[in-house]
Amino acid sequence: MTSQNPVSTHPRGGLYFEDFEVGHVFRHRLTRTVTQMDNMLFSNMTLNPQPLHIDAHFCATETEWGRPLVNSLFTLGLMIGISVNDTTVGTTIGNLGMTDVRFPAPVFEGDSIRVETEVASKRESRSRPDAGLVEFLHRAYKQDGALVAECRRQAFMRRRPGEAA
């Protein structure tokens, strides 16, 4: 099932556990063009000295790419960040984990990223009646349609007040 995003129920815009339907695909409206500054700041803030991300001369002379690759952890963060406005803002208790993280194609400065999120599964919490677990499958694509990142994310979500089991 694919559609535009359902009506949100939290004042900040996020959806509660009950609002997610397994199989629903969110086509997020927010997109983002990645800049050289994004890549440099992220790599430097995370103390990552990899010349593959921060040294244009190294990339031009010693890599198959010929230019710096965007740090894959920036791409992962951007992908999940784009999804938050339509899904979990204000309703996430916390992330429980990310699995099956893949980067099948490179991202470079100037690439524009769009994201889709599929609700892969959900279940009520066994330990907290006010919460449930939702598993998302996030996929990021660049402007030419190439899949550049994907991951499964397990989120601990609030239940709608008054609807706890």
RODREN-545090 format. One line per 10 residues: number of its first residue (from 1); their letters; for each residue x, y, z of N, C-alpha, C. Coordinates in steps of 0.05 Angstrom, whole numbers, plus 5000, padded with zeros to 4 digits. Layout:
BEGIN
NUM	A	X Y Z X Y Z X Y Z  ... $
END
This chain:
BEGIN
1	MTSQNPVSTH	5017 4977 5000 5000 5000 5000 5018 5025 5000  5014 5043 4981 5029 5067 4979 5009 5090 4977  5015 5111 4992 4998 5135 4991 5013 5158 5003  5002 5182 5001 5013 5204 5015 5009 5198 5045  5021 5214 5061 5022 5208 5090 4994 5211 5102  4988 5193 5121 4962 5196 5135 4962 5220 5153  4938 5227 5163 4935 5250 5180 4950 5244 5207  4966 5263 5216 4980 5259 5241 4962 5265 5264  4968 5254 5287 4951 5257 5310 4965 5271 5334  4991 5273 5334 5005 5286 5355 5008 5316 5348 $
11	PRGGLYFEDF	5007 5334 5368 5010 5363 5362 5035 5370 5346  5057 5355 5350 5081 5361 5335 5081 5348 5307  5062 5331 5302 5060 5320 5275 5066 5290 5273  5078 5278 5294 5085 5250 5292 5060 5232 5296  5064 5207 5288 5042 5188 5290 5047 5170 5314  5025 5162 5326 5026 5143 5349 5028 5115 5338  5035 5096 5356 5038 5068 5349 5013 5058 5333  4989 5065 5343 4964 5056 5331 4961 5066 5302  4973 5088 5295 4969 5100 5269 4985 5087 5247  5004 5071 5253 5021 5058 5233 5008 5032 5223 $
21	EVGHVFRHRL	5007 5029 5197 4997 5005 5184 5019 4991 5170  5023 4965 5176 5043 4949 5163 5038 4950 5133  5059 4955 5118 5057 4957 5089 5054 4985 5078  5047 5004 5095 5044 5031 5086 5071 5043 5078  5072 5057 5056 5097 5069 5047 5093 5100 5047  5110 5113 5062 5111 5142 5063 5130 5152 5041  5120 5170 5025 5137 5183 5005 5142 5211 5016  5164 5215 5029 5170 5240 5044 5173 5263 5025  5160 5285 5032 5160 5309 5015 5186 5324 5017  5199 5323 5040 5225 5337 5043 5247 5323 5027 $
31	TRTVTQMDNM	5263 5339 5013 5286 5329 4999 5309 5347 5006  5333 5339 4999 5357 5355 5007 5379 5350 4988  5391 5372 4978 5416 5371 4962 5439 5371 4981  5457 5352 4978 5481 5350 4996 5503 5369 4986  5515 5383 5004 5536 5402 4997 5563 5392 5007  5584 5405 4997 5611 5400 5006 5613 5406 5036  5601 5428 5044 5602 5435 5072 5589 5414 5090  5567 5402 5082 5555 5380 5097 5575 5358 5102  5588 5350 5081 5607 5328 5082 5632 5335 5099  5642 5359 5095 5666 5367 5111 5659 5371 5140 $
41	LFSNMTLNPQ	5637 5384 5146 5630 5388 5175 5624 5362 5188  5609 5344 5176 5602 5319 5188 5627 5302 5193  5644 5300 5173 5669 5285 5176 5687 5297 5198  5689 5323 5199 5706 5335 5220 5693 5334 5247  5666 5337 5249 5653 5336 5275 5655 5308 5287  5657 5288 5270 5658 5260 5280 5687 5250 5281  5706 5268 5277 5735 5263 5278 5743 5241 5258  5731 5241 5235 5737 5221 5214 5756 5234 5194  5782 5226 5195 5802 5238 5178 5804 5224 5150  5785 5207 5143 5787 5192 5118 5789 5211 5094 $
51	PLHIDAHFCA	5811 5210 5079 5814 5228 5056 5794 5223 5034  5782 5199 5034 5761 5193 5015 5737 5213 5017  5734 5226 5041 5713 5245 5045 5722 5274 5045  5747 5279 5052 5755 5307 5057 5778 5318 5041  5790 5301 5023 5814 5310 5009 5809 5307 4978  5802 5329 4965 5796 5329 4937 5819 5319 4920  5844 5328 4927 5867 5319 4911 5872 5289 4913  5870 5279 4938 5872 5250 4942 5852 5235 4925  5827 5245 4925 5805 5231 4910 5810 5233 4880  5820 5256 4871 5825 5259 4842 5848 5242 4832 $
61	TETEWGRPLV	5867 5237 4849 5892 5223 4840 5894 5194 4849  5878 5186 4870 5882 5159 4881 5857 5143 4885  5834 5152 4874 5810 5137 4877 5796 5133 4850  5779 5114 4848 5764 5110 4824 5742 5130 4820  5735 5145 4842 5713 5164 4841 5721 5191 4829  5746 5199 4834 5756 5224 4823 5747 5249 4839  5731 5244 4859 5721 5266 4876 5712 5254 4902  5710 5272 4923 5703 5261 4950 5675 5248 4951  5674 5226 4965 5649 5212 4971 5637 5225 4995  5610 5228 4996 5597 5238 5020 5599 5216 5041 $
71	NSLFTLGLMI	5605 5223 5065 5607 5205 5087 5581 5189 5090  5583 5163 5090 5559 5146 5090 5542 5149 5115  5556 5156 5138 5540 5160 5162 5524 5186 5161  5533 5206 5146 5517 5229 5141 5493 5221 5124  5497 5205 5104 5475 5196 5087 5454 5181 5103  5463 5163 5121 5445 5149 5139 5429 5168 5156  5442 5187 5169 5429 5206 5186 5409 5223 5170  5417 5232 5146 5399 5248 5130 5374 5232 5122  5378 5207 5115 5355 5190 5107 5335 5188 5130  5345 5182 5153 5327 5179 5176 5315 5206 5184 $
81	GISVNDTTVG	5331 5226 5183 5322 5253 5190 5299 5263 5172  5301 5258 5146 5280 5265 5128 5254 5252 5135  5255 5228 5146 5231 5212 5152 5216 5222 5177  5231 5235 5195 5220 5241 5222 5195 5259 5221  5195 5279 5204 5173 5298 5203 5146 5285 5197  5147 5265 5180 5122 5251 5172 5114 5227 5190  5133 5219 5207 5127 5194 5222 5129 5196 5252  5151 5205 5263 5156 5201 5291 5162 5226 5308  5160 5249 5297 5167 5273 5312 5147 5276 5336  5158 5275 5360 5142 5278 5384 5130 5253 5395 $
91	TTIGNLGMTD	5132 5231 5380 5120 5206 5389 5140 5183 5393  5165 5187 5386 5186 5167 5391 5195 5168 5420  5196 5145 5433 5209 5143 5459 5239 5140 5455  5247 5125 5435 5275 5122 5429 5278 5102 5406  5301 5103 5393 5308 5083 5373 5320 5059 5388  5313 5035 5379 5323 5011 5392 5346 4999 5375  5348 5005 5350 5369 4995 5334 5365 4999 5305  5386 4995 5290 5386 4997 5260 5400 4972 5250  5388 4958 5231 5401 4935 5220 5399 4936 5190  5413 4918 5177 5412 4915 5148 5418 4942 5134 $
101	VRFPAPVFEG	5438 4956 5145 5446 4982 5133 5463 4976 5108  5455 4989 5086 5470 4985 5061 5472 5012 5046  5494 5014 5031 5499 5038 5015 5506 5028 4987  5486 5021 4970 5491 5008 4944 5503 5026 4923  5501 5052 4926 5512 5071 4906 5523 5095 4921  5543 5108 4910 5556 5131 4924 5539 5156 4922  5543 5174 4942 5531 5200 4942 5554 5220 4940  5551 5240 4923 5571 5261 4919 5558 5289 4924  5575 5308 4929 5566 5336 4931 5548 5342 4907  5526 5355 4912 5507 5363 4891 5485 5343 4886 $
111	DSIRVETEVA	5487 5319 4898 5465 5300 4895 5442 5308 4912  5418 5305 4902 5393 5311 4917 5381 5284 4926  5374 5283 4952 5365 5258 4964 5335 5260 4970  5320 5239 4963 5292 5236 4970 5290 5209 4985  5270 5206 5002 5268 5183 5019 5239 5172 5019  5238 5145 5021 5213 5131 5025 5216 5114 5050  5195 5111 5065 5195 5094 5089 5172 5075 5088  5177 5050 5091 5157 5029 5092 5154 5019 5121  5129 5016 5130 5125 5004 5157 5127 4974 5153  5149 4962 5163 5154 4934 5158 5140 4916 5178 $
121	SKRESRSRPD	5138 4925 5203 5124 4909 5224 5118 4926 5248  5101 4916 5265 5096 4930 5290 5084 4910 5310  5089 4915 5336 5078 4899 5357 5077 4915 5382  5058 4908 5399 5056 4921 5425 5079 4914 5442  5087 4932 5460 5109 4927 5479 5100 4906 5499  5117 4888 5506 5111 4868 5526 5115 4879 5554  5132 4900 5556 5138 4910 5583 5125 4936 5590  5115 4951 5569 5103 4977 5574 5076 4979 5559  5054 4981 5574 5028 4983 5560 5024 5010 5545  5041 5029 5550 5038 5055 5537 5056 5058 5512 $
131	AGLVEFLHRA	5067 5035 5502 5086 5036 5480 5083 5012 5462  5095 5015 5438 5096 4993 5419 5122 4996 5403  5129 4975 5389 5153 4975 5372 5144 4975 5343  5156 4993 5328 5151 4995 5299 5177 4992 5284  5177 4975 5264 5201 4971 5248 5197 4985 5221  5215 5003 5215 5214 5018 5190 5235 5008 5171  5229 5008 5145 5249 5004 5124 5252 5030 5109  5275 5043 5114 5280 5069 5101 5297 5064 5076  5290 5079 5054 5305 5077 5029 5310 5106 5019  5335 5112 5012 5342 5138 5001 5351 5135 4972 $
141	YKQDGALVAE	5342 5154 4956 5349 5154 4927 5360 5181 4920  5378 5181 4900 5387 5207 4890 5371 5214 4865  5377 5237 4854 5360 5249 4833 5357 5231 4808  5376 5213 4803 5373 5196 4779 5358 5170 4786  5348 5168 4810 5333 5144 4818 5349 5122 4831  5376 5125 4832 5393 5104 4843 5388 5103 4873  5385 5078 4883 5384 5073 4912 5411 5078 4924  5413 5096 4943 5439 5103 4955 5442 5093 4984  5420 5088 4997 5421 5079 5025 5395 5065 5032  5397 5046 5050 5373 5034 5062 5381 5022 5089 $
151	CRRQAFMRRR	5361 5020 5106 5365 5007 5132 5338 5000 5144  5338 4981 5163 5315 4975 5179 5320 4989 5206  5299 5003 5216 5302 5017 5241 5279 5008 5259  5287 5001 5284 5267 4993 5303 5263 5017 5323  5238 5026 5324 5232 5050 5341 5213 5042 5363  5218 5052 5386 5200 5049 5409 5181 5072 5409  5155 5067 5404 5136 5089 5399 5115 5091 5420  5107 5116 5425 5085 5121 5444 5059 5111 5432  5042 5101 5450 5014 5095 5442 4998 5120 5447  4976 5123 5433 4958 5146 5436 4948 5146 5464 $
161	PGEAA	4950 5169 5478 4940 5171 5505 4912 5160 5508  4908 5144 5528 4881 5132 5533 4876 5107 5518  4895 5098 5501 4891 5073 5486 4911 5051 5493  4925 5054 5516 4944 5033 5524 4929 5007 5529  4942 4985 5524 4930 4959 5528 4926 4953 5557 $
END
